[in-house]
Amino acid sequence: MTLQAIKYERGSLEILNQLLLPKETHYEPIHSVQDGWQAIKTMKVRGAPAIAIVGSLSLAIELLPQSFHTIDDLTSFVNKTMEYLTTARPTAVNIAEASLSLRQFMKDMGPDTNVEQAKLKLIEKIEAMLDKDLADNKSIGNYGAQDIVSKLKGKEKLQILTHCNTGSLATAGYGTALGVIRRLHELNKLGHVFCTETRPYNQGSRLTAYEMVYEKIPATLIADSMVSLAMKMKGIDSVVVGADRVVANGDTANKIGTYQLAVAAKYHNIPFYVAASLTSIDMTKKTGDEIIIEERPAQELTTIQGVSVAAPGIGCWNPAFDVTPAQLISGGIITEFGVFRPEELKNKLTNVTALLN
């Protein structure tokens, strides 16, 4: 059984406080949009898919007991709330995409629609995000695993390197990059996982390692500075990471440290994959230069769980993400619709979107 980061039933939302892992497993109630915003901003919940889902569900929680006089009142409330939630963490595109989707949903409501019925329909749309994300993740896992196996036919068991946390704790369940790893494990094709600690916030050592131990998947934790040596000495067959935003040319924003993994993988001739659902793909931006990179507080770099590890007074630069150029994504971008080369992503997904609509 995989971990559950989000517990929801109509009128009740709880999130697994990931700041306390792995020492403590504590589910924290979310009673309002403000609670949702704070949980996202402080990284009690993190991972691009989970951010969008928790933000949207916090809106559903706040909507349920409220009454609105008109459709315009309800629409105004939804628009302002989603704009606010999007400010919690700007780099991940999923919450912005959820905002656009929900605002368009309200815009499509006819002026004569019963306002209470409209509210309930909106809540149902938000609730559907949980099941859809889980289904998308399982498709990503299957497509990615099959592609990796097909490209490494001579290998009975594969050694996979991953970065940050992209599993059940970052999504509605199963995961994106960790979903690929889970599927390889289910197919009995996984030899070993190497996960980076992912400084400065240690999502790898606190969260990915926790998921691997919890599910008894063979894994070894390494420091971020060990990846090149691991590629040289540990027989790494493939690198699989997640994404907070993929733009039209295939450039990808992900947790800080991803870029250097891609550079090292290219040198060692190791396939480098990005696993991302359609909700993480932003066709409004042409290249990674247009992505806003969130910068985090200095104390995340200078302290670990409140204990100082740096000289007092030292200056800090703490970007939360970096951008991996498309040409370094040699394995491909794994989506719920298949695995695509970065240069074909825009055309392929435009065709997919047209079919869906």
C-alpha positions as CSV (number, residue, x, y, z in Angstrom):
1,M,0.0,0.0,0.0
2,T,1.4,3.4,-1.0
3,L,1.6,6.4,1.3
4,Q,-1.4,8.8,1.3
5,A,-0.3,12.4,1.3
6,I,-3.8,13.8,0.9
7,K,-6.9,12.6,2.8
8,Y,-10.2,14.0,1.5
9,E,-13.9,13.4,1.7
10,R,-16.4,16.1,1.1
11,G,-16.2,18.7,3.8
12,S,-12.9,17.4,5.2
13,L,-9.3,17.8,4.0
14,E,-6.1,16.6,5.7
15,I,-2.6,16.7,4.5
16,L,0.4,14.7,5.6
17,N,2.8,17.4,7.1
18,Q,5.9,16.6,5.2
19,L,8.0,18.9,7.3
20,L,7.8,16.4,10.1
21,L,8.8,13.3,8.0
22,P,10.5,10.9,8.5
23,K,10.4,11.3,12.3
24,E,6.7,11.9,12.7
25,T,3.6,11.0,10.6
26,H,1.0,13.7,11.3
27,Y,-2.0,14.6,9.3
28,E,-3.0,18.3,9.6
29,P,-6.5,19.6,8.8
30,I,-7.0,22.2,6.2
31,H,-10.1,24.3,7.1
32,S,-9.8,27.2,4.6
33,V,-8.0,28.6,1.6
34,Q,-5.7,30.5,3.9
35,D,-4.7,27.1,5.5
36,G,-4.1,25.7,2.0
37,W,-2.0,28.7,1.0
38,Q,0.2,28.4,4.1
39,A,0.6,24.6,3.8
40,I,1.9,25.1,0.2
41,K,4.0,28.1,1.0
42,T,5.7,26.5,4.0
43,M,6.1,23.2,2.1
44,K,4.0,21.1,4.4
45,V,2.7,19.9,1.1
46,R,5.0,20.0,-2.0
47,G,5.3,18.5,-5.4
48,A,3.7,20.3,-8.3
49,P,0.6,18.0,-8.7
50,A,-0.1,17.9,-5.0
51,I,0.2,21.7,-4.7
52,A,-2.5,22.1,-7.4
53,I,-4.8,19.5,-5.8
54,V,-4.5,20.7,-2.2
55,G,-4.9,24.3,-3.3
56,S,-8.0,23.5,-5.2
57,L,-9.4,21.2,-2.5
58,S,-8.9,24.0,0.0
59,L,-11.2,26.1,-2.2
60,A,-13.8,23.3,-2.2
61,I,-13.6,23.1,1.6
62,E,-14.3,26.8,2.0
63,L,-17.0,26.8,-0.7
64,L,-19.1,24.0,0.8
65,P,-20.7,25.9,3.7
66,Q,-21.0,29.2,2.0
67,S,-24.0,30.7,0.2
68,F,-23.8,33.0,-2.8
69,H,-26.6,35.3,-4.1
70,T,-25.6,35.1,-7.7
71,I,-23.4,33.3,-10.2
72,D,-21.3,36.5,-10.5
73,D,-20.7,36.5,-6.7
74,L,-19.5,32.8,-6.9
75,T,-17.4,33.4,-9.9
76,S,-15.7,36.5,-8.3
77,F,-14.9,34.5,-5.2
78,V,-13.4,31.6,-7.2
79,N,-11.3,33.9,-9.4
80,K,-9.9,35.9,-6.5
81,T,-9.2,32.7,-4.5
82,M,-7.4,30.9,-7.2
83,E,-5.3,34.0,-8.1
84,Y,-4.3,34.1,-4.4
85,L,-3.4,30.4,-4.2
86,T,-1.3,30.7,-7.3
87,T,1.0,33.1,-5.4
88,A,2.0,30.5,-2.9
89,R,4.7,29.0,-5.1
90,P,5.1,30.5,-8.6
91,T,7.5,28.1,-10.4
92,A,5.2,25.0,-10.5
93,V,2.7,25.5,-13.3
94,N,0.1,23.0,-12.0
95,I,-1.6,25.4,-9.6
96,A,-1.8,28.0,-12.4
97,E,-3.3,25.5,-14.8
98,A,-5.8,24.5,-12.1
99,S,-6.7,28.2,-11.6
100,L,-7.3,28.7,-15.4
101,S,-9.4,25.5,-15.6
102,L,-11.7,26.4,-12.7
103,R,-12.1,30.0,-13.7
104,Q,-13.0,28.9,-17.3
105,F,-15.5,26.4,-15.7
106,M,-17.2,29.3,-13.9
107,K,-17.1,31.4,-17.0
108,D,-18.9,28.7,-19.0
109,M,-21.8,28.7,-16.5
110,G,-24.9,30.3,-17.9
111,P,-26.2,33.4,-16.1
112,D,-29.4,31.6,-15.2
113,T,-27.7,28.6,-13.7
114,N,-28.8,27.9,-10.1
115,V,-26.0,29.2,-8.0
116,E,-26.1,26.3,-5.5
117,Q,-26.0,23.8,-8.3
118,A,-23.1,25.6,-9.8
119,K,-21.2,25.5,-6.6
120,L,-21.7,21.8,-6.2
121,K,-20.7,21.2,-9.8
122,L,-17.5,23.1,-9.2
123,I,-16.8,21.1,-6.1
124,E,-17.3,17.9,-8.0
125,K,-14.9,19.1,-10.7
126,I,-12.2,19.8,-8.0
127,E,-12.8,16.4,-6.4
128,A,-12.3,14.6,-9.7
129,M,-8.7,16.0,-9.8
130,L,-7.7,13.3,-7.2
131,D,-8.7,10.3,-9.3
132,K,-7.4,11.8,-12.5
133,D,-4.0,12.5,-11.1
134,L,-3.7,9.0,-9.8
135,A,-4.7,7.5,-13.2
136,D,-2.3,9.9,-15.0
137,N,0.5,8.9,-12.8
138,K,0.0,5.2,-13.4
139,S,0.0,5.8,-17.2
140,I,3.2,7.8,-16.8
141,G,4.7,4.9,-14.8
142,N,3.8,2.4,-17.4
143,Y,4.9,4.4,-20.4
144,G,8.2,5.3,-18.8
145,A,9.0,1.8,-17.6
146,Q,8.3,0.2,-20.9
147,D,10.4,2.8,-22.8
148,I,13.4,2.4,-20.4
149,V,13.2,-1.4,-20.7
150,S,12.9,-1.3,-24.5
151,K,16.0,0.9,-24.7
152,L,18.1,-1.3,-22.3
153,K,17.1,-4.7,-23.7
154,G,20.3,-6.4,-22.6
155,K,19.8,-5.6,-18.9
156,E,17.9,-8.0,-16.7
157,K,17.8,-5.6,-13.7
158,L,18.1,-1.8,-14.0
159,Q,19.8,0.7,-11.8
160,I,17.9,4.0,-11.7
161,L,19.0,7.4,-10.3
162,T,16.3,9.9,-9.2
163,H,16.3,13.3,-7.6
164,C,14.0,15.1,-5.1
165,N,10.7,13.4,-4.3
166,T,8.2,12.6,-7.1
167,G,6.1,9.8,-5.5
168,S,2.9,9.5,-3.5
169,L,4.0,12.3,-1.2
170,A,4.2,14.7,-4.2
171,T,1.0,13.7,-6.0
172,A,-2.4,12.2,-5.4
173,G,-0.7,8.8,-5.3
174,Y,1.8,6.5,-7.1
175,G,4.0,9.4,-8.4
176,T,5.6,10.6,-11.6
177,A,9.3,9.7,-11.7
178,L,8.8,7.4,-8.7
179,G,5.8,6.1,-10.6
180,V,8.2,4.9,-13.3
181,I,10.4,3.3,-10.7
182,R,7.4,1.7,-9.0
183,R,6.3,0.2,-12.3
184,L,9.8,-1.2,-13.0
185,H,9.6,-2.8,-9.6
186,E,6.2,-4.3,-10.4
187,L,7.6,-5.7,-13.6
188,N,10.5,-7.2,-11.7
189,K,13.0,-5.1,-13.8
190,L,14.3,-2.9,-11.0
191,G,17.6,-3.7,-9.6
192,H,18.3,-0.7,-7.4
193,V,17.3,2.9,-6.9
194,F,19.8,5.6,-6.0
195,C,18.2,8.7,-4.6
196,T,19.9,12.0,-3.9
197,E,19.4,13.7,-0.5
198,T,18.3,16.8,-2.5
199,R,19.8,19.7,-0.5
200,P,19.0,22.1,0.9
201,Y,15.5,20.8,1.8
202,N,16.4,17.1,1.8
203,Q,13.3,15.9,0.1
204,G,15.3,12.9,-1.1
205,S,16.6,11.8,2.2
206,R,13.5,12.7,4.2
207,L,10.8,11.7,1.7
208,T,12.0,9.6,-1.2
209,A,14.0,7.4,1.1
210,Y,11.0,7.2,3.4
211,E,8.8,6.0,0.5
212,M,11.4,3.4,-0.6
213,V,11.8,2.0,2.9
214,Y,8.0,2.0,3.4
215,E,7.4,0.0,0.3
216,K,10.5,-2.2,0.6
217,I,11.9,-1.0,-2.8
218,P,15.7,-1.6,-2.8
219,A,17.4,1.8,-2.6
220,T,20.5,3.7,-1.5
221,L,20.7,7.3,-0.5
222,I,23.6,9.4,-1.8
223,A,24.6,13.0,-1.4
224,D,23.9,15.4,-4.3
225,S,27.7,15.8,-4.8
226,M,28.1,12.0,-5.4
227,V,26.0,11.7,-8.5
228,S,28.9,11.8,-11.0
229,L,30.8,9.2,-9.2
230,A,27.7,7.0,-8.8
231,M,27.2,7.2,-12.6
232,K,30.8,6.1,-13.1
233,M,31.0,3.4,-10.4
234,K,27.5,2.1,-9.7
235,G,26.3,1.1,-13.2
236,I,23.5,3.7,-13.4
237,D,21.3,2.8,-16.4
238,S,19.0,5.7,-16.4
239,V,18.1,9.0,-14.6
240,V,14.4,9.7,-14.1
241,V,13.3,13.0,-12.5
242,G,10.0,14.9,-12.2
243,A,9.1,18.4,-13.3
244,D,7.5,21.5,-12.0
245,R,7.1,23.1,-15.4
246,V,7.9,21.9,-18.9
247,V,7.8,24.6,-21.6
248,A,7.1,24.5,-25.4
249,N,10.7,23.7,-26.5
250,G,11.1,21.0,-23.8
251,D,13.2,23.0,-21.3
252,T,12.2,21.8,-17.8
253,A,12.2,23.4,-14.4
254,N,12.7,21.0,-11.6
255,K,14.2,20.9,-8.1
256,I,17.6,22.6,-7.8
257,G,20.3,20.1,-8.7
258,T,18.5,18.6,-11.6
259,Y,20.5,20.5,-14.2
260,Q,23.8,19.2,-12.9
261,L,22.4,15.6,-13.0
262,A,21.5,16.1,-16.7
263,V,25.0,17.4,-17.5
264,A,26.7,14.5,-15.7
265,A,24.3,12.0,-17.4
266,K,25.2,13.4,-20.8
267,Y,28.9,13.0,-20.1
268,H,28.4,9.4,-19.0
269,N,26.0,8.6,-21.9
270,I,23.2,7.7,-19.6
271,P,19.6,8.3,-20.7
272,F,18.0,11.2,-18.9
273,Y,14.2,11.3,-18.6
274,V,11.7,13.8,-17.3
275,A,8.3,12.4,-16.0
276,A,5.5,15.0,-16.1
277,S,1.7,15.0,-16.6
278,L,0.0,17.3,-19.0
279,T,-0.8,19.6,-16.1
280,S,2.9,20.4,-15.7
281,I,3.4,21.3,-19.3
282,D,3.2,25.1,-20.1
283,M,2.9,25.8,-23.8
284,T,2.5,29.6,-23.2
285,K,6.3,29.8,-22.6
286,K,8.7,29.2,-25.5
287,T,11.9,28.5,-23.5
288,G,13.1,28.0,-20.0
289,D,14.4,31.5,-19.8
290,E,10.8,32.6,-19.3
291,I,10.3,30.5,-16.2
292,I,10.1,32.4,-12.9
293,I,12.5,30.7,-10.5
294,E,11.3,30.8,-6.9
295,E,13.9,31.8,-4.3
296,R,13.6,30.4,-0.8
297,P,14.6,31.8,2.7
298,A,18.3,31.6,3.6
299,Q,17.6,29.6,6.7
300,E,16.6,26.6,4.6
301,L,20.3,26.6,3.4
302,T,22.0,27.5,6.7
303,T,20.0,25.3,9.1
304,I,18.8,21.7,9.1
305,Q,15.7,21.1,11.3
306,G,16.5,24.3,13.2
307,V,20.2,23.5,13.8
308,S,22.7,25.9,12.3
309,V,25.2,24.3,9.9
310,A,26.7,27.5,8.4
311,A,28.9,30.4,9.7
312,P,26.7,33.2,11.1
313,G,26.5,36.2,8.8
314,I,27.3,34.4,5.5
315,G,25.3,35.6,2.5
316,C,23.0,33.0,0.8
317,W,21.5,32.4,-2.6
318,N,18.8,29.7,-2.4
319,P,16.9,29.1,-5.7
320,A,14.4,26.3,-5.3
321,F,14.6,25.2,-8.9
322,D,16.8,25.2,-12.0
323,V,16.1,24.7,-15.7
324,T,17.4,21.7,-17.6
325,P,17.8,22.5,-21.3
326,A,15.8,20.3,-23.7
327,Q,18.9,19.0,-25.4
328,L,20.0,17.3,-22.2
329,I,16.8,15.3,-21.9
330,S,18.1,12.5,-23.9
331,G,15.7,9.7,-22.9
332,G,12.6,11.8,-23.4
333,I,9.7,13.4,-21.6
334,I,7.3,10.9,-20.1
335,T,3.7,11.9,-20.1
336,E,0.4,10.1,-19.5
337,F,0.1,9.9,-23.3
338,G,3.5,8.5,-24.1
339,V,7.2,9.3,-24.2
340,F,8.2,12.1,-26.5
341,R,11.5,13.7,-27.5
342,P,11.6,17.3,-26.3
343,E,11.6,18.7,-29.8
344,E,8.4,16.9,-30.7
345,L,6.5,17.5,-27.5
346,K,4.6,20.6,-28.6
347,N,3.2,19.1,-31.8
348,K,2.4,15.7,-30.2
349,L,0.6,17.3,-27.3
350,T,-1.2,19.8,-29.5
351,N,-2.6,16.8,-31.4
352,V,-3.5,15.0,-28.1
353,T,-5.3,18.1,-26.8
354,A,-7.2,18.5,-30.0
355,L,-8.5,14.9,-29.7
356,L,-9.4,15.4,-26.0
357,N,-11.4,18.5,-26.8
